[in-house]
Amino acid sequence: MAKGKALITGAQGQLGQDLVAALTKLGYEVKGCGRGELDITNYEETKSIVASFCPDVIVHAAAYTKVDQAETDQETAYQVNAYGSRNLAVAAENVGAKLVYVSTDYVFNGQGSEPYDEFQPTMPINVYGRTKLAGEQFAQQFCSKHFIVRTSWVYGPNGANFVKTMLKLADERDTISVVSDQIGCPTFTHDLVDTICNLIETEKYGVYHVSNAGHCSWYEFAQAIFELAGKPVAVEPVGTDQFPRPAKRPSYSVFDHKALAYNGFPPMRHWKDALAEFIRNYA
């Protein structure tokens, strides 16, 4: 007897693949949907597919994530991140499903110096951040059983990510330049997925910041990757201004995990412990 039904969007992405595996292991009947199986920007199709499967929970991990491209392709970014999320929220409400919307640290402006908790005002500084915030707002407006899960600097065994890129570059170069003036929280997909699985077993709805504990710059993150992987690479710190990009990046996007603590969920482990496990098992 299945524990319940779970529908995962973005099921072929780095987070989606881990979600499908974890929820299947927990005993859910899982329907993993990529773009080919579910076009979330199509309102009628989304309602129809959700109604026919009738899930108990929807984990919405699909997103338009091309941060720089979003600056010029705003229409697509809004269609996917905002209205795609609206469509899922309406569909979830129609069948009484819980909805987990995976969001981002980019909903903040990144100009603070203290960790952001869930009660601080959002103020995105790029199109991607604005579209993801719109998705949050639609999820809250149209689905009564919602979890907004903001995360940051995600890496895992599937898909492309910063850790894999650094390890690949380590085999090609002796010296690598990495930005040192952007500070944030790395997040291992396994820890993010474990927390999402804990959340959906409850009715403690609301906004949650979910990242590994502690913080670092991309430069410090790279140093730790090479050290743990035993790669003799020299890392040179550089400023963001040396890597001009179309979209602004938040310079400080460290999370405080108030909602997890206040709602009695276990604390997140330190990012270095999570990274050590990833490198030990997957790199």
N, C-alpha and C positions, 0 to 999 in steps of 0.2 A: 504494500500500500504506500503510494507516494506521500510524502510529507505535505505536498501542495504543488502548485504549478508556478513556475517562474519564467518570465519572458525577459530575455536580455537583448538590448539593442547594442550595436557596435560589437557584436559577438566575435568578430575576427580581429579586433584590435588587441593591443597588449594587455589592457585591463579586462576586456570582454572575454578573452580566452581563459584567463584565470577565474573569472566569475562563473563561467559555464562549468569548469572543472570542479570548483568548490561547491557550488549549489547542487550539482549532480551527486557529489560525494555525500552531501548532507541529506540526500534522499528526496530532493525535489524532482519533479518532472520538468525538464528544462527545454525551452524552445529558444535557441540562439539565432538571432536575426542579424544578418549583414544587410548592406544596401540592396542586394539582389532579392532578399526575402521580404524586406519591409522598407518602403519609401516613406519615412516619417513626415516628409513635407507634403504628402498626399493625405489630406484629412479623411476622405472616405475610406481609402485603403487601410489607413492606420486603425480607424474605428472598427472596420470589418475584421481585420486579422486579430485584433485584441479580443473582440467579441467572440470570435469562433474558438479561440484557444481558452479564453476566460481564465487568465492567470490570477493567482492570489497576490503576486508581487511582480512589478516591472522594475528592472534595474536599467536605467537609461544611461548607457555609457557611450552612445554614438554622439559624435560632435564634429563640427567643422573646426579643425584645430590648426589650420595654416595661418598662424598669427600674422605674418607679414602680408600674405596674399589677401587676407580679410580687409586690409586697408583700401584695396581697390576693388575687391569682389564683395562689397558689403551686402548686396542683395542675396547672394547665396548664403553668406554667413548668417544673416537674419532668418532666411527661410529654414535653415537647418537648426541652428541653435535656439532661436526664439520660437518660431511657429511650429517647427517639428516637435519641440518640447510641449507646446500648447496642445498639439494634437494628441500626444501621448497622455498628457494630464487629463484631458477630457475623456479619452478612451478608458483610462484607468478608473476614473470616477464612475463611468457608466457600468463597469463590472464590479465595483467595490474593491479594486485592487490597491495595495500599497504601492507607492511610487518612490523610487530612489533616483534622484537627479544628481548626476555627478558634475560638480561645478569646479571652480578654479580660484586660485589666489589672485588672478587678474581682475577680479571684481573690485579690488582695492587699488588706490593710486600708488601705493608703495613708497610714499614719502614720509612715513612714520619712522619711529626709532624704538617703539615698544611693540611686542607681539600683538597681532590683531586677534581679538576675540569675536565671537559670533554676534555681539551686540553693537559693534562699531559700524558707523555708516560706510556704505560702499561708495566708490567713486572711481570707476574704471577710466584708464587713460588711453585705451586703444579700442578699435572696433571689436576685436575678439572679446575683450572683457565686457564691453557693452552688450554684445549679443548673448553671452553666457549669463549675464545678470538678468536680461530680459527673459531668458529661459527659466531662471530661478523664480522670477515674479509670476510667470504663467503657471508654473508648477504649484506655487502657493495659492494662486487664485482659483485654479480649476480642479485641484485634487485635494480632498480633505485629509487624506492619509499620506502626507508627503514627508520625505526625508531629503533635505538638501545637504549633500556631502561635498564640501569644498576641499580640494586637495592640491598638491603642488609637486613639481619636479619628479614626476612619476617615472619609475623604471622597473623592469621585470624581465623574465626570461623570454617573453614573446615581443615581436615588433622591434622597431628602432627606438633607441633612447640614448641619453648622454653617457651612461656607463659603458654601453656597448661601443659607442663611437670612440670613447677615450681608449678602450682596450684595443680597438682596431688600429687607432693612430699610434699606439705604443709599439706596435709591430712594424710601423713604417718610419717613425721619426725618433730622434734622440731628444728633441726639445719641442714643447708644445706651449703655445700662448693661450691663457684662459682668463676670462674676465674676473676681476677680483672685487668689483664694486657693486655687484648684485648679490644680495643676501636672501636666503630662503631655507626651506625645509625639504630635503630629499624624502621621497616616499616609495618604499618597496611595495609593489602590487600585492604581494601576499598579505602584508599587514593591512593594507587598505581593504582588501577583500574580506579578511577575517572580521574587520570592524563592520563592514556592510552586512555581513552575515549575522553578526550580533544585533545590529540595529533592527533588521527585518523580523526578528523573533519577538519584537516588542511593539508597543503602541506609543513609544516615546518620540513622537513626531517632532520635526523642527529642523533647524539649521545646525550642522556639525562641521567643525574643522577637523580634518583627518589627514595627518601627515606623521612621519616619524618625529620623535622628540629631538630637541636641540636645533641648531641652525648652523649654516656655514655659507661661504661664498662659493661660486662655481669653481674658483681657483682652489679653495680648500677641499672641495669635493673631489676634484681631479687628483690632488695630492694623495688623498686617502685611497682612491681607487688604485693608483699605481703602487702605493705602499702595500696595500692588502694583497694585490695581485703579484707582488714581487717583480714589478717592471722598473728597470732603471731609467726612468724618463725625467728629464729636467722640466719643471713647470714654471713658466714665466708669467707673473701677474701683469695684466694690462687693464686699461680702463674701457668702459663701454663705448666711449667715443672713438676707440680704434676699430670698432666693428659696427659701423653705421648700418642701421636696419630701418625699413619703412615704418614699422610699428614700435612705439616706445615700450620699454620694459619697466616694470616696477623695480626700483632699486632695493627696496626692503619689503619682503613679503613673508615674514615669519608668523606662524600661527600659534595662538594660545588655544588649548583644547578645553575651554571652559564647559561646553555642552556635554562632552564625554564625561568629564569629572562630575558635574552636577547631576547627571542622569545615571551615575553608578556604573559606567562602563570602564573596563580596565584601561590603565594608562598606555599610551603608545611607547614602544621601545625606542631607544636612541638610534638615530640614523646610522651611526657607525656600526652598531651591532647588526642592524638589518643589512647593511652593505657587506659586512663580513660574511654573512650567511649566503647572500647572493653570489659573491665571488667564489666562495667555497664550493657551492653546488651547481652554479650555472655558467661560470665564466671559464 
